[in-house]
Amino acid sequence: MMSDHFRIGRIRQAEKPYLRIVQSKTTLGLEMATDPRWVNIAEKSIEFILTDHAWCEQKAATHGISIISRFSKYADIVDVITPIVAEEWGHFRKVLKELKKRGYELGPQRKDEYVNKLNAFVKKGDHIEKQLVEYLLAFAMIEARSCERFRLLSIHMTDPELQKFYHEFMVSEAGHYRAFLDLAKKYSTEEHVSSRWAEWVAFEAEMVKTLEIRGDRMH
């Protein structure tokens, strides 16, 4: 069994490449910062936040498996996304454990308006690699926003255990974001990916403005 000291050491080593990009004013280049009131609302309804967080991790793992199944002929997709799927499922189990530790049970899955709106922005095309890039950019955007939200929770929550809990998630999501963007650049030109990513960022910023500030949603 890995000791807590060794595990924490590995986390601190793994987080070094990402700390600078998640500590900037605009986390991972997002144009629209989360309303600061969200953290206060979320902390008052932590059972619901943890429940929604758990389902987000479960869906991330499921969507990763779906991408592997659909694009299995691309070795890089299988090699890079398989460990991400394993990590996301591990995150699901970790959030479940946190729920139970606090006397809560996993509640029903909730409609994810944020992800549904992002999915509507995915361009449909007849070229398989163009479609793959669209999915990878959608995944990168979800990870970027999740990272931004986890950062806020890790800084502003009053519970020190939850601060540490969400700091570790923040570092992980930053790594996933980078992995998805790097994969996208393998299946299209860097110019196209940069241009399309700018469109994703602009769309997401406007879309976030339309969403209600809710303490029972991660996004």
ABEGO torsion letter per residue (X at the ends): XBBAAAAAAAAAAAAAAAAAAAABABBGGBABBBBAAAAAAAAABAAAAAAAAAAAAAAAAAAAAAAAAAAAABAAAAAAAAAAAAAAAAAAAAAAAAAAAAGBBBBBBBBBAAAAAAAAABBBBABAAAAAAAAAAAAAAAAAAAAAAAAAAAAABABAAAAAAAAAAAAAAAAAAAAAAAAAAAABBAAAAAAAAAAAAAAAAAAAAABBBBAABAX
